């Protein structure tokens, strides 16, 4: 239904027949042109890997605060973000004045100290808890599965726009993936209307693949401005367009505002996986898209775009800048 969150079976992205892969891409495009969000089924990520990732998240967030604070987020944007330390600044979406009621552990791509990129923006070391056996292995296994799925979805987007399947590959030579283990406490009964677990916002990059537990709480802004519940559906992920993909497609695909308010009465856990291009990738309108009109946006280097957003939204970066 137009304006509803569609479900697309993406199992044919593993098919040998490119026509089948293209058909999936076209179905994804149709959903993203309408709402910018969809559920994907047939994604191929093992259920036990998902379960272990959620179990790892619960184990981490059950640690004493001092143990988590030992991994406090660093300048490479890796580590623990304490409760109420992120404020999503999105003046075009909503006026946000209160920090989000959430805490999280951010894991990104591994960068070795002898890598030439070491020390540049978002290039550094992950931080891992010392006393959680198997934690790192379970998280990295899930990260690997998500990266493979994200790469398949990226090729599907290229096919959806009648481009070569590997058109995006040079822009993802060194992708910028983010895996975030999020915990939302129950929403306070007396909280004001402008208090959220995650305030209305759009994501920064290319695609977001979200695993959510049974608590619910995710809402997507519909075409009429009303908020649509994106309830958990077993066996699926929620996948949405982010800002950079919207710019790449000149607005044909929509980066849609969404928010979280955990009214389940219990703790909520979710694991968003953000799949973004190389920090040095220059994003401009795809070939053949809206060719008869001037581009809506000029070229932008992804690294410049994302760092500007991070500097606005996270308290630790504002303190560093001051």
C-alpha positions as a LaTeX table, in Angstrom:
\begin{tabular}{lrrr}
\hline
Residue & $x$ (\AA) & $y$ (\AA) & $z$ (\AA) \\
\hline
Unk1 & 0.00 & 0.00 & 0.00 \\
Unk2 & 1.29 & 3.51 & $-0.80$ \\
Unk3 & 2.44 & 5.24 & 2.36 \\
Unk4 & 2.85 & 1.97 & 4.28 \\
Unk5 & 6.14 & 0.24 & 5.12 \\
Unk6 & 6.48 & $-2.39$ & 2.42 \\
Unk7 & 8.02 & $-5.85$ & 2.80 \\
Unk8 & 10.41 & $-6.93$ & 0.03 \\
Unk9 & 11.85 & $-10.44$ & $-0.24$ \\
Unk10 & 15.49 & $-9.95$ & $-1.24$ \\
Unk11 & 16.47 & $-13.62$ & $-1.46$ \\
Unk12 & 16.88 & $-13.33$ & $-5.25$ \\
Unk13 & 19.84 & $-10.99$ & $-4.72$ \\
Unk14 & 21.78 & $-14.24$ & $-4.37$ \\
Unk15 & 20.45 & $-15.57$ & $-7.70$ \\
Unk16 & 22.75 & $-16.15$ & $-10.67$ \\
Unk17 & 20.25 & $-14.49$ & $-13.01$ \\
Unk18 & 20.87 & $-10.73$ & $-13.14$ \\
Unk19 & 17.27 & $-10.18$ & $-14.23$ \\
Unk20 & 16.10 & $-11.59$ & $-10.89$ \\
Unk21 & 18.54 & $-9.36$ & $-9.03$ \\
Unk22 & 17.36 & $-6.35$ & $-11.03$ \\
Unk23 & 13.72 & $-7.16$ & $-10.21$ \\
Unk24 & 14.56 & $-7.01$ & $-6.51$ \\
Unk25 & 16.32 & $-3.70$ & $-7.06$ \\
Unk26 & 13.26 & $-2.27$ & $-8.81$ \\
Unk27 & 11.02 & $-3.41$ & $-5.93$ \\
Unk28 & 13.36 & $-1.74$ & $-3.45$ \\
Unk29 & 13.34 & 1.45 & $-5.52$ \\
Unk30 & 9.53 & 1.54 & $-5.63$ \\
Unk31 & 9.32 & 1.33 & $-1.84$ \\
Unk32 & 12.02 & 3.92 & $-1.34$ \\
Unk33 & 10.45 & 6.38 & $-3.78$ \\
Unk34 & 7.22 & 6.11 & $-1.80$ \\
Unk35 & 8.38 & 6.13 & 1.83 \\
Unk36 & 12.15 & 5.66 & 2.08 \\
Unk37 & 11.70 & 2.67 & 4.40 \\
Unk38 & 11.01 & $-1.02$ & 3.92 \\
Unk39 & 11.30 & $-4.38$ & 5.62 \\
Unk40 & 13.50 & $-6.98$ & 3.95 \\
Unk41 & 12.85 & $-10.71$ & 4.22 \\
Unk42 & 15.04 & $-13.47$ & 2.81 \\
Unk43 & 18.16 & $-11.49$ & 3.77 \\
Unk44 & 20.33 & $-14.54$ & 4.51 \\
Unk45 & 21.77 & $-13.38$ & 7.84 \\
Unk46 & 21.60 & $-16.40$ & 10.18 \\
Unk47 & 19.11 & $-16.07$ & 13.01 \\
Unk48 & 21.63 & $-17.42$ & 15.52 \\
Unk49 & 24.09 & $-14.68$ & 14.55 \\
Unk50 & 21.39 & $-12.06$ & 15.16 \\
Unk51 & 20.50 & $-13.67$ & 18.50 \\
Unk52 & 24.14 & $-13.68$ & 19.62 \\
Unk53 & 24.52 & $-10.02$ & 18.69 \\
Unk54 & 21.50 & $-9.10$ & 20.80 \\
Unk55 & 22.77 & $-11.23$ & 23.66 \\
Unk56 & 26.14 & $-9.48$ & 23.41 \\
Unk57 & 24.42 & $-6.10$ & 23.58 \\
Unk58 & 22.44 & $-7.06$ & 26.67 \\
Unk59 & 25.60 & $-8.37$ & 28.35 \\
Unk60 & 27.44 & $-5.15$ & 27.62 \\
Unk61 & 24.69 & $-2.84$ & 28.83 \\
Unk62 & 24.32 & $-4.90$ & 32.03 \\
Unk63 & 27.90 & $-4.01$ & 33.01 \\
Unk64 & 28.44 & $-1.51$ & 35.82 \\
Unk65 & 28.62 & 2.08 & 34.61 \\
Unk66 & 32.29 & 2.44 & 35.52 \\
Unk67 & 33.16 & $-0.56$ & 33.33 \\
Unk68 & 31.32 & 1.00 & 30.40 \\
Unk69 & 32.80 & 4.43 & 31.04 \\
Unk70 & 36.26 & 2.88 & 30.74 \\
Unk71 & 35.40 & 2.57 & 27.04 \\
Unk72 & 34.00 & 6.09 & 26.68 \\
Unk73 & 33.76 & 7.15 & 23.06 \\
Unk74 & 37.00 & 8.40 & 21.55 \\
Unk75 & 37.83 & 10.88 & 18.80 \\
Unk76 & 37.55 & 8.09 & 16.22 \\
Unk77 & 33.86 & 7.76 & 17.26 \\
Unk78 & 34.31 & 4.30 & 18.73 \\
Unk79 & 33.25 & 3.22 & 22.18 \\
Unk80 & 30.56 & 3.83 & 24.78 \\
Unk81 & 28.09 & 6.72 & 24.61 \\
Unk82 & 26.48 & 7.21 & 28.03 \\
Unk83 & 22.80 & 7.89 & 28.54 \\
Unk84 & 21.54 & 11.24 & 27.23 \\
Unk85 & 24.74 & 12.39 & 25.48 \\
Unk86 & 23.50 & 12.58 & 21.89 \\
Unk87 & 21.19 & 15.31 & 20.63 \\
Unk88 & 20.02 & 15.00 & 17.05 \\
Unk89 & 20.14 & 18.41 & 15.45 \\
Unk90 & 17.73 & 18.38 & 12.52 \\
Unk91 & 16.10 & 21.79 & 12.21 \\
Unk92 & 14.39 & 20.78 & 8.97 \\
Unk93 & 12.72 & 17.83 & 10.74 \\
Unk94 & 11.99 & 18.96 & 14.28 \\
Unk95 & 13.18 & 21.33 & 16.96 \\
Unk96 & 15.18 & 19.15 & 19.33 \\
Unk97 & 16.16 & 20.42 & 22.76 \\
Unk98 & 16.49 & 17.27 & 24.89 \\
Unk99 & 19.20 & 14.59 & 24.67 \\
Unk100 & 18.08 & 11.15 & 23.59 \\
Unk101 & 17.18 & 8.62 & 26.29 \\
Unk102 & 19.56 & 5.94 & 25.10 \\
Unk103 & 23.05 & 4.56 & 25.62 \\
Unk104 & 25.14 & 2.68 & 23.10 \\
Unk105 & 28.40 & 1.09 & 22.09 \\
Unk106 & 29.70 & 2.13 & 18.67 \\
Unk107 & 31.85 & $-0.31$ & 16.70 \\
Unk108 & 33.33 & 0.67 & 13.33 \\
Unk109 & 35.78 & $-0.79$ & 10.83 \\
Unk110 & 39.07 & $-1.95$ & 12.27 \\
Unk111 & 42.04 & 0.30 & 11.46 \\
Unk112 & 45.57 & $-0.83$ & 12.31 \\
Unk113 & 48.05 & 1.70 & 13.76 \\
Unk114 & 50.35 & 1.22 & 10.74 \\
Unk115 & 47.52 & 1.98 & 8.28 \\
Unk116 & 48.16 & 5.25 & 6.36 \\
Unk117 & 44.62 & 6.35 & 7.30 \\
Unk118 & 45.26 & 5.96 & 11.05 \\
Unk119 & 44.44 & 9.13 & 12.96 \\
Unk120 & 42.41 & 10.72 & 10.19 \\
Unk121 & 38.71 & 11.41 & 10.87 \\
Unk122 & 36.87 & 8.19 & 11.86 \\
Unk123 & 40.05 & 6.11 & 11.46 \\
Unk124 & 41.13 & 4.53 & 14.72 \\
Unk125 & 40.78 & 1.69 & 17.19 \\
Unk126 & 37.62 & 0.02 & 18.41 \\
Unk127 & 37.24 & $-0.34$ & 22.17 \\
Unk128 & 36.23 & $-3.71$ & 23.59 \\
Unk129 & 35.15 & $-4.77$ & 27.09 \\
Unk130 & 37.79 & $-6.85$ & 28.82 \\
Unk131 & 35.59 & $-9.18$ & 30.86 \\
Unk132 & 32.96 & $-10.41$ & 28.41 \\
Unk133 & 34.27 & $-13.66$ & 26.85 \\
Unk134 & 33.11 & $-14.11$ & 23.27 \\
Unk135 & 31.68 & $-10.59$ & 23.03 \\
Unk136 & 34.08 & $-9.31$ & 20.40 \\
Unk137 & 33.78 & $-12.48$ & 18.31 \\
Unk138 & 29.96 & $-12.40$ & 18.30 \\
Unk139 & 29.81 & $-8.70$ & 17.40 \\
Unk140 & 32.37 & $-9.01$ & 14.61 \\
Unk141 & 30.60 & $-12.06$ & 13.17 \\
Unk142 & 27.39 & $-10.06$ & 12.98 \\
Unk143 & 29.28 & $-7.10$ & 11.49 \\
Unk144 & 30.69 & $-9.34$ & 8.76 \\
Unk145 & 27.25 & $-10.69$ & 7.87 \\
Unk146 & 25.77 & $-7.20$ & 7.77 \\
Unk147 & 28.56 & $-5.88$ & 5.56 \\
Unk148 & 27.92 & $-8.66$ & 3.03 \\
Unk149 & 24.18 & $-7.93$ & 3.05 \\
Unk150 & 24.78 & $-4.20$ & 2.68 \\
Unk151 & 27.04 & $-4.80$ & $-0.32$ \\
Unk152 & 24.29 & $-6.86$ & $-1.98$ \\
Unk153 & 21.75 & $-4.11$ & $-1.34$ \\
Unk154 & 24.15 & $-1.53$ & $-2.78$ \\
Unk155 & 24.43 & $-3.51$ & $-6.00$ \\
Unk156 & 20.62 & $-3.76$ & $-6.06$ \\
Unk157 & 20.34 & 0.04 & $-5.89$ \\
Unk158 & 22.64 & 0.34 & $-8.90$ \\
Unk159 & 20.50 & $-2.13$ & $-10.85$ \\
Unk160 & 17.38 & $-0.23$ & $-9.83$ \\
Unk161 & 18.73 & 2.80 & $-11.69$ \\
Unk162 & 19.80 & 0.71 & $-14.72$ \\
Unk163 & 23.47 & 1.15 & $-13.91$ \\
Unk164 & 26.19 & $-1.46$ & $-13.94$ \\
Unk165 & 25.78 & $-3.63$ & $-10.86$ \\
Unk166 & 29.18 & $-2.54$ & $-9.53$ \\
Unk167 & 28.75 & 1.17 & $-10.27$ \\
Unk168 & 29.08 & 2.11 & $-6.59$ \\
Unk169 & 32.10 & $-0.13$ & $-5.96$ \\
Unk170 & 34.81 & 2.57 & $-6.37$ \\
Unk171 & 32.96 & 4.76 & $-3.88$ \\
Unk172 & 32.99 & 1.93 & $-1.33$ \\
Unk173 & 36.64 & 0.92 & $-1.79$ \\
Unk174 & 37.04 & 1.54 & 1.95 \\
Unk175 & 33.47 & 1.72 & 3.24 \\
Unk176 & 32.55 & 3.49 & 6.46 \\
Unk177 & 30.39 & 1.00 & 8.40 \\
Unk178 & 28.96 & 1.71 & 11.83 \\
Unk179 & 27.47 & $-0.96$ & 14.10 \\
Unk180 & 25.70 & 0.49 & 17.12 \\
Unk181 & 24.51 & $-1.57$ & 20.08 \\
Unk182 & 21.67 & 0.55 & 21.44 \\
Unk183 & 19.79 & 0.30 & 24.74 \\
Unk184 & 16.67 & 2.36 & 25.46 \\
Unk185 & 15.26 & 2.31 & 29.01 \\
Unk186 & 11.48 & 2.38 & 29.45 \\
Unk187 & 10.09 & 5.79 & 28.56 \\
Unk188 & 9.36 & 7.78 & 31.75 \\
Unk189 & 5.65 & 8.03 & 32.42 \\
Unk190 & 5.82 & 11.76 & 33.13 \\
Unk191 & 8.23 & 12.65 & 30.30 \\
Unk192 & 7.36 & 15.74 & 28.26 \\
Unk193 & 6.12 & 15.40 & 24.70 \\
Unk194 & 9.50 & 16.42 & 23.26 \\
Unk195 & 11.42 & 13.68 & 25.06 \\
Unk196 & 12.43 & 10.75 & 22.86 \\
Unk197 & 14.60 & 7.69 & 22.91 \\
Unk198 & 15.73 & 8.95 & 19.53 \\
Unk199 & 14.37 & 12.31 & 18.42 \\
Unk200 & 13.00 & 12.79 & 14.88 \\
Unk201 & 15.92 & 12.67 & 12.46 \\
Unk202 & 17.26 & 11.36 & 9.18 \\
Unk203 & 20.37 & 9.18 & 8.93 \\
Unk204 & 23.57 & 10.60 & 7.49 \\
Unk205 & 24.84 & 8.13 & 4.97 \\
Unk206 & 23.80 & 5.51 & 2.39 \\
Unk207 & 21.70 & 2.70 & 3.91 \\
Unk208 & 20.73 & 1.70 & 7.44 \\
Unk209 & 19.90 & $-1.93$ & 8.28 \\
Unk210 & 18.08 & $-2.21$ & 11.59 \\
Unk211 & 17.54 & $-5.22$ & 13.82 \\
Unk212 & 15.05 & $-4.46$ & 16.58 \\
Unk213 & 13.79 & $-6.53$ & 19.48 \\
Unk214 & 10.14 & $-7.20$ & 20.22 \\
Unk215 & 9.62 & $-3.96$ & 22.17 \\
Unk216 & 8.78 & $-1.79$ & 19.17 \\
Unk217 & 8.92 & 2.00 & 19.39 \\
Unk218 & 10.26 & 2.90 & 15.93 \\
Unk219 & 8.08 & 5.30 & 13.96 \\
Unk220 & 8.45 & 6.60 & 10.41 \\
Unk221 & 6.97 & 9.88 & 9.23 \\
Unk222 & 4.42 & 9.14 & 6.53 \\
Unk223 & 3.61 & 11.09 & 3.41 \\
Unk224 & 0.82 & 12.93 & 5.21 \\
Unk225 & 3.04 & 13.88 & 8.15 \\
Unk226 & 1.53 & 11.29 & 10.49 \\
Unk227 & 3.81 & 8.85 & 12.30 \\
Unk228 & 3.65 & 5.19 & 11.22 \\
Unk229 & 4.67 & 2.38 & 13.59 \\
Unk230 & 7.40 & 0.19 & 12.12 \\
Unk231 & 6.69 & $-2.75$ & 14.39 \\
Unk232 & 9.10 & $-5.68$ & 14.65 \\
Unk233 & 8.37 & $-8.45$ & 12.13 \\
Unk234 & 10.17 & $-11.75$ & 12.80 \\
Unk235 & 12.71 & $-12.71$ & 10.15 \\
Unk236 & 13.08 & $-9.19$ & 8.76 \\
Unk237 & 15.26 & $-6.11$ & 9.03 \\
Unk238 & 14.07 & $-2.55$ & 8.56 \\
Unk239 & 16.19 & $-0.85$ & 5.89 \\
Unk240 & 16.03 & 2.84 & 5.10 \\
Unk241 & 17.50 & 5.41 & 2.75 \\
Unk242 & 19.90 & 7.89 & 4.36 \\
Unk243 & 20.90 & 11.40 & 3.30 \\
Unk244 & 23.82 & 10.56 & 1.04 \\
Unk245 & 21.82 & 8.06 & $-0.99$ \\
Unk246 & 19.06 & 10.65 & $-1.33$ \\
Unk247 & 21.60 & 13.14 & $-2.67$ \\
Unk248 & 23.07 & 10.55 & $-5.02$ \\
Unk249 & 19.62 & 9.93 & $-6.48$ \\
Unk250 & 18.75 & 13.65 & $-6.61$ \\
Unk251 & 15.87 & 13.08 & $-4.19$ \\
Unk252 & 14.25 & 10.24 & $-6.15$ \\
Unk253 & 14.85 & 8.03 & $-3.11$ \\
Unk254 & 13.73 & 9.57 & 0.16 \\
Unk255 & 15.67 & 9.95 & 3.39 \\
Unk256 & 12.66 & 9.89 & 5.70 \\
Unk257 & 12.49 & 11.25 & 9.25 \\
Unk258 & 12.02 & 8.64 & 11.94 \\
Unk259 & 12.04 & 8.52 & 15.72 \\
Unk260 & 11.97 & 6.14 & 18.70 \\
Unk261 & 9.91 & 6.35 & 21.87 \\
Unk262 & 10.08 & 3.19 & 23.98 \\
Unk263 & 6.63 & 2.93 & 25.53 \\
Unk264 & 6.78 & $-0.87$ & 25.94 \\
Unk265 & 7.38 & $-0.63$ & 29.69 \\
Unk266 & 10.59 & $-2.64$ & 29.40 \\
Unk267 & 14.12 & $-2.17$ & 28.11 \\
Unk268 & 14.45 & $-1.93$ & 24.33 \\
Unk269 & 17.50 & $-3.10$ & 22.38 \\
Unk270 & 18.21 & $-2.42$ & 18.74 \\
Unk271 & 21.21 & $-2.84$ & 16.46 \\
Unk272 & 21.39 & $-0.42$ & 13.54 \\
Unk273 & 24.08 & $-1.08$ & 10.96 \\
Unk274 & 24.95 & 2.03 & 8.95 \\
Unk275 & 26.66 & 1.33 & 5.61 \\
Unk276 & 28.32 & 4.40 & 4.16 \\
Unk277 & 30.87 & 5.16 & 1.44 \\
Unk278 & 34.57 & 5.85 & 1.63 \\
Unk279 & 35.32 & 9.07 & 3.54 \\
Unk280 & 36.95 & 10.41 & 0.36 \\
Unk281 & 34.05 & 9.49 & $-1.94$ \\
Unk282 & 32.59 & 12.48 & $-3.79$ \\
Unk283 & 28.82 & 12.20 & $-4.12$ \\
Unk284 & 27.02 & 13.80 & $-7.05$ \\
Unk285 & 23.89 & 12.95 & $-9.00$ \\
Unk286 & 23.77 & 9.49 & $-10.59$ \\
Unk287 & 24.02 & 9.28 & $-14.38$ \\
Unk288 & 20.66 & 9.55 & $-16.12$ \\
Unk289 & 18.70 & 10.70 & $-13.05$ \\
Unk290 & 16.56 & 13.83 & $-13.57$ \\
Unk291 & 18.84 & 14.68 & $-16.46$ \\
Unk292 & 16.60 & 17.44 & $-17.82$ \\
Unk293 & 16.82 & 19.51 & $-14.61$ \\
Unk294 & 19.69 & 21.02 & $-12.62$ \\
Unk295 & 20.87 & 18.87 & $-9.69$ \\
Unk296 & 19.14 & 19.56 & $-6.37$ \\
Unk297 & 22.49 & 19.38 & $-4.58$ \\
Unk298 & 26.06 & 20.00 & $-5.64$ \\
Unk299 & 28.88 & 17.48 & $-5.19$ \\
Unk300 & 29.93 & 16.76 & $-1.62$ \\
Unk301 & 32.75 & 14.74 & $-0.11$ \\
Unk302 & 31.21 & 12.19 & 2.23 \\
Unk303 & 33.81 & 12.77 & 4.94 \\
Unk304 & 33.05 & 16.48 & 5.05 \\
Unk305 & 29.30 & 15.87 & 5.23 \\
Unk306 & 29.40 & 13.26 & 7.96 \\
Unk307 & 31.89 & 15.07 & 10.19 \\
Unk308 & 29.75 & 18.21 & 10.12 \\
Unk309 & 26.77 & 16.16 & 11.29 \\
Unk310 & 28.73 & 14.38 & 14.02 \\
Unk311 & 30.15 & 17.65 & 15.35 \\
Unk312 & 26.61 & 19.00 & 15.78 \\
Unk313 & 25.00 & 15.95 & 17.32 \\
Unk314 & 27.35 & 14.57 & 19.97 \\
Unk315 & 28.23 & 16.28 & 23.23 \\
Unk316 & 31.75 & 14.83 & 23.40 \\
Unk317 & 32.63 & 16.40 & 20.04 \\
Unk318 & 31.28 & 19.77 & 21.09 \\
Unk319 & 33.41 & 19.72 & 24.23 \\
Unk320 & 36.48 & 18.78 & 22.17 \\
Unk321 & 35.82 & 21.64 & 19.75 \\
Unk322 & 35.45 & 24.10 & 22.65 \\
\hline
\end{tabular}
